[in-house]
Amino acid sequence: MRKQVLTFAAAMLIGAPAVAQQNFDDVKITAQELEAGVSVLFGAGGNMAVSHGKDGTILIDDQFAPLTPKIEAAVTELGADPVHYVINTHWHGDHTGGNEHFGKQGAHIFAHENVRVRMGSDQMRGEQVIAASPEAALPVVTFERGVTLHLNGDTIDVLFIGGGHTDGDSIVRWREKNIVHMGDLYFKIPGWPYVDLNSGGDIENMLFSLDSAIAMMDSDTKVIPGHGPMSDRAELIAYRNAIGEAVTRVRALKDSGVTLEEAVAARPLDSFERGEGFINADRFIGFVWNSVD
């Protein structure tokens, strides 16, 4: 499963044409119940969550378009009604690929205002153009700082607390059930975080967002990362601290007057045990270098 997730995540970073070449036939959507009426769904792409009950079904993120029938089947297996609300944690296609389908089915899509802006216009990924999404895929309810849903007996906060992975990252918090979906502000997979500079990503904003999210949690909070298995506050703190120390080391090199190439050659992150992922240390150093100051 981990290798599969990494493969599809890497494809998303390369661009939409690479995703189109992937074979989704063998992908399985699996569910893990966190509390009554709230489950996390794993598949290929960003982790999803389903919140369901008498007031309707809420889907947080919807992975890749070809997986939509499997996602709908997984929602049905939970005993939930068809999806009525979709919340996008950010605009990337491994989190919004099902938007068009659910939008055409009448679901109301919520996201930060920058998500609609980016999905509604061509975006650059390196030298590759990612075409604008169709109208049906765009969020119809947008916000600057957040919105609160009172559904199924839950108080559900959708919060923009500074971004960092992009300029439109939201976290989703179930107050009473003490669950937080972090979106791609939190990668619980090997490698380093992806800071999408072309999409307004910024490492300092990411650290601020992580600190703000951690402050909302306690030791019992169930944390859904954007990628990888379930987590908790202690693991999220360790993740944030590793990123913070890495930024400190890269900033020190930049302040010393060396070039980016010299900073990479100095191997400042070799002592971390992040493993091999689709964002390696060299690439992450570049993200930090172009974010700080």
C-alpha positions as CSV (number, residue, x, y, z in Angstrom):
1,M,0.0,0.0,0.0
2,R,2.8,2.5,0.9
3,K,4.5,1.9,-2.4
4,Q,1.2,2.4,-4.3
5,V,0.5,5.6,-2.5
6,L,4.0,7.0,-3.2
7,T,3.6,6.0,-6.9
8,F,0.4,7.9,-7.4
9,A,1.5,10.9,-5.3
10,A,4.7,11.1,-7.4
11,A,2.6,11.0,-10.5
12,M,0.5,13.9,-9.3
13,L,3.6,15.9,-8.7
14,I,4.8,15.3,-12.3
15,G,1.5,16.4,-13.7
16,A,-2.0,15.4,-15.0
17,P,-0.8,13.5,-18.1
18,A,1.3,11.2,-15.9
19,V,-1.7,10.5,-13.7
20,A,-3.8,9.7,-16.8
21,Q,-1.3,6.9,-17.6
22,Q,-1.7,5.2,-14.3
23,N,-3.7,2.0,-13.9
24,F,-6.3,2.5,-11.2
25,D,-8.0,-0.9,-11.7
26,D,-6.2,-2.6,-8.8
27,V,-6.6,0.3,-6.3
28,K,-8.7,-0.6,-3.3
29,I,-10.5,2.0,-1.2
30,T,-10.3,0.9,2.4
31,A,-12.1,2.5,5.4
32,Q,-11.1,2.9,9.1
33,E,-13.8,4.1,11.5
34,L,-12.4,6.8,13.9
35,E,-15.6,7.6,15.8
36,A,-19.3,6.8,15.2
37,G,-20.2,8.5,11.9
38,V,-16.6,9.5,10.9
39,S,-14.2,7.3,9.0
40,V,-10.9,7.8,7.1
41,L,-10.7,6.4,3.5
42,F,-7.4,5.3,2.0
43,G,-6.8,4.6,-1.7
44,A,-4.4,6.2,-4.1
45,G,-3.9,9.9,-3.6
46,G,-4.7,12.1,-0.6
47,N,-6.4,10.5,2.3
48,M,-10.2,11.1,2.4
49,A,-12.6,11.3,5.3
50,V,-16.3,10.6,5.4
51,S,-18.7,12.2,8.0
52,H,-22.2,10.9,7.8
53,G,-25.5,10.9,9.6
54,K,-29.1,12.1,9.5
55,D,-28.2,15.5,7.9
56,G,-26.2,14.1,5.0
57,T,-22.8,12.8,4.0
58,I,-19.7,15.0,3.9
59,L,-16.6,13.8,1.9
60,I,-13.3,15.5,2.6
61,D,-11.2,15.3,-0.6
62,D,-12.0,12.8,-3.4
63,Q,-8.7,11.6,-4.9
64,F,-8.5,10.8,-8.7
65,A,-11.5,10.9,-11.0
66,P,-11.2,7.2,-12.1
67,L,-11.6,6.1,-8.5
68,T,-15.0,7.8,-8.0
69,P,-17.1,4.7,-8.4
70,K,-14.9,2.9,-5.8
71,I,-15.2,5.9,-3.5
72,E,-18.9,5.9,-3.8
73,A,-19.0,2.2,-3.1
74,A,-16.9,2.7,0.0
75,V,-19.2,5.4,1.2
76,T,-22.2,3.2,0.7
77,E,-20.5,0.4,2.7
78,L,-20.3,2.7,5.6
79,G,-24.1,2.9,5.6
80,A,-24.0,6.5,4.4
81,D,-26.2,8.3,2.0
82,P,-24.7,9.6,-1.3
83,V,-22.3,12.5,-0.9
84,H,-24.0,15.8,-0.3
85,Y,-21.0,18.0,0.6
86,V,-17.4,17.9,-0.6
87,I,-14.6,19.7,1.2
88,N,-11.3,20.2,-0.6
89,T,-8.2,20.6,1.6
90,H,-6.4,22.2,-1.3
91,W,-6.5,22.2,-5.1
92,H,-4.1,19.4,-6.2
93,G,-5.6,16.7,-8.4
94,D,-5.0,13.8,-6.1
95,H,-7.4,15.6,-3.7
96,T,-9.9,17.1,-6.1
97,G,-10.1,14.6,-9.0
98,G,-13.6,13.5,-8.1
99,N,-15.0,17.0,-7.8
100,E,-16.5,17.1,-11.3
101,H,-18.5,13.9,-10.8
102,F,-19.7,14.9,-7.3
103,G,-20.5,18.4,-8.5
104,K,-22.6,17.0,-11.4
105,Q,-24.4,14.8,-8.9
106,G,-25.4,17.9,-7.0
107,A,-22.9,17.9,-4.2
108,H,-21.9,21.3,-2.7
109,I,-18.2,21.8,-2.8
110,F,-16.4,23.9,-0.1
111,A,-12.8,25.1,-0.2
112,H,-10.6,28.1,0.5
113,E,-11.1,30.9,-2.1
114,N,-7.6,30.3,-3.6
115,V,-8.6,26.7,-4.4
116,R,-11.3,28.0,-6.7
117,V,-9.0,30.5,-8.3
118,R,-6.3,27.9,-9.0
119,M,-8.7,25.2,-10.2
120,G,-10.4,27.8,-12.4
121,S,-7.3,28.7,-14.3
122,D,-4.3,27.0,-15.9
123,Q,-1.6,26.2,-13.5
124,M,2.1,25.5,-13.9
125,R,3.9,22.4,-12.6
126,G,7.5,23.0,-13.5
127,E,7.4,23.5,-17.2
128,Q,4.1,21.7,-17.6
129,V,0.7,23.3,-17.8
130,I,-2.2,21.8,-15.8
131,A,-5.4,22.9,-17.5
132,A,-8.2,24.6,-15.7
133,S,-10.9,22.3,-14.2
134,P,-14.4,22.3,-15.7
135,E,-17.0,24.4,-14.0
136,A,-18.7,21.5,-12.3
137,A,-15.5,20.7,-10.4
138,L,-15.1,24.1,-8.9
139,P,-16.0,24.9,-5.3
140,V,-19.3,26.7,-5.0
141,V,-18.8,27.8,-1.4
142,T,-15.5,29.6,-0.7
143,F,-14.1,31.3,2.4
144,E,-11.1,33.4,3.4
145,R,-10.5,32.1,7.0
146,G,-13.0,29.3,7.5
147,V,-16.5,28.1,7.8
148,T,-18.3,25.9,10.4
149,L,-20.8,23.2,9.5
150,H,-23.4,22.0,12.1
151,L,-24.3,18.6,10.7
152,N,-25.0,15.2,12.1
153,G,-24.7,16.4,15.6
154,D,-21.1,17.5,15.0
155,T,-19.5,20.9,14.9
156,I,-17.1,20.7,11.9
157,D,-14.6,23.6,11.5
158,V,-13.0,24.0,8.1
159,L,-10.0,26.4,8.8
160,F,-7.4,28.2,6.8
161,I,-4.7,28.9,9.3
162,G,-1.9,30.1,7.0
163,G,-1.3,27.5,4.2
164,G,2.2,26.5,3.4
165,H,1.8,23.5,1.1
166,T,-0.1,25.8,-1.1
167,D,-1.8,29.1,-0.6
168,G,-5.2,27.4,0.0
169,D,-4.7,24.7,2.5
170,S,-7.5,24.0,4.9
171,I,-7.6,21.7,7.9
172,V,-10.9,20.1,9.0
173,R,-11.7,19.7,12.7
174,W,-14.5,17.7,14.4
175,R,-14.7,19.5,17.7
176,E,-16.6,17.1,19.8
177,K,-15.0,14.0,18.3
178,N,-11.5,15.4,18.5
179,I,-10.5,14.5,14.9
180,V,-8.4,16.7,12.6
181,H,-7.7,16.2,8.9
182,M,-4.5,18.0,8.1
183,G,-4.5,17.7,4.3
184,D,-1.0,17.9,2.8
185,L,0.3,20.1,5.6
186,Y,1.2,16.7,7.0
187,F,2.9,13.9,5.1
188,K,3.3,10.8,7.1
189,I,5.2,9.0,4.4
190,P,9.0,8.7,3.7
191,G,10.7,11.8,2.4
192,W,10.2,15.5,3.0
193,P,7.2,17.8,2.7
194,Y,6.1,19.1,-0.7
195,V,6.1,22.9,-0.7
196,D,4.4,23.9,-4.0
197,L,6.1,27.2,-4.7
198,N,4.1,27.6,-7.9
199,S,0.9,27.5,-5.9
200,G,1.9,29.9,-3.2
201,G,3.5,27.3,-0.9
202,D,5.8,28.7,1.7
203,I,7.9,26.9,4.3
204,E,7.4,29.6,7.0
205,N,3.7,29.5,6.5
206,M,3.8,25.7,6.7
207,L,5.5,25.9,10.1
208,F,3.0,28.5,11.3
209,S,0.1,26.3,10.2
210,L,1.5,23.2,11.9
211,D,2.1,25.2,15.1
212,S,-1.5,26.5,15.0
213,A,-3.0,23.1,14.3
214,I,-0.9,21.5,17.1
215,A,-2.2,24.1,19.5
216,M,-5.8,22.9,18.8
217,M,-5.0,19.3,19.7
218,D,-4.5,17.2,22.8
219,S,-3.0,13.8,23.4
220,D,-6.2,12.1,22.4
221,T,-6.7,13.9,19.1
222,K,-6.9,11.6,16.1
223,V,-4.9,13.1,13.2
224,I,-5.5,12.3,9.6
225,P,-2.4,13.2,7.5
226,G,-2.7,14.1,3.8
227,H,-0.8,10.9,3.0
228,G,0.1,7.9,5.1
229,P,-1.5,6.1,8.0
230,M,-3.4,7.6,10.9
231,S,-1.4,9.7,13.4
232,D,-1.6,11.7,16.6
233,R,-0.4,14.9,18.1
234,A,2.9,13.5,19.4
235,E,3.9,12.3,15.9
236,L,2.8,15.6,14.3
237,I,4.9,17.5,16.8
238,A,7.9,15.4,15.9
239,Y,7.3,16.0,12.2
240,R,7.0,19.8,12.8
241,N,10.2,19.8,14.8
242,A,12.1,17.9,12.1
243,I,11.0,20.4,9.5
244,G,11.8,23.3,11.8
245,E,15.4,22.1,12.4
246,A,15.9,21.4,8.7
247,V,14.8,25.0,7.9
248,T,17.2,26.3,10.5
249,R,20.1,24.4,9.0
250,V,19.3,25.6,5.4
251,R,18.7,29.2,6.5
252,A,22.1,29.2,8.2
253,L,23.8,28.0,5.0
254,K,22.0,30.7,3.0
255,D,22.9,33.4,5.5
256,S,26.6,32.3,5.2
257,G,26.6,33.4,1.6
258,V,27.0,30.0,-0.1
259,T,25.0,29.2,-3.3
260,L,22.1,26.8,-3.4
261,E,24.3,24.3,-5.2
262,E,26.9,24.5,-2.4
263,A,24.2,24.2,0.2
264,V,22.9,21.0,-1.4
265,A,26.5,19.6,-1.6
266,A,26.9,20.3,2.1
267,R,24.3,17.6,2.8
268,P,22.8,19.4,5.8
269,L,19.9,17.0,6.2
270,D,21.8,13.7,6.1
271,S,21.4,13.2,9.9
272,F,17.6,13.0,9.6
273,E,16.0,9.6,9.1
274,R,13.2,10.6,6.7
275,G,13.7,7.7,4.4
276,E,13.4,7.8,0.6
277,G,10.3,9.5,-0.8
278,F,9.2,11.4,-3.9
279,I,10.4,14.6,-2.2
280,N,14.1,14.0,-1.5
281,A,16.4,16.1,0.7
282,D,17.9,17.9,-2.2
283,R,14.6,19.0,-3.5
284,F,13.4,20.0,-0.1
285,I,16.5,22.2,0.4
286,G,15.5,24.0,-2.8
287,F,12.0,24.6,-1.4
288,V,13.3,26.0,1.8
289,W,16.0,28.1,0.0
290,N,13.4,29.8,-2.1
291,S,10.9,30.3,0.8
292,V,13.0,31.8,3.6
293,D,13.5,35.6,3.8
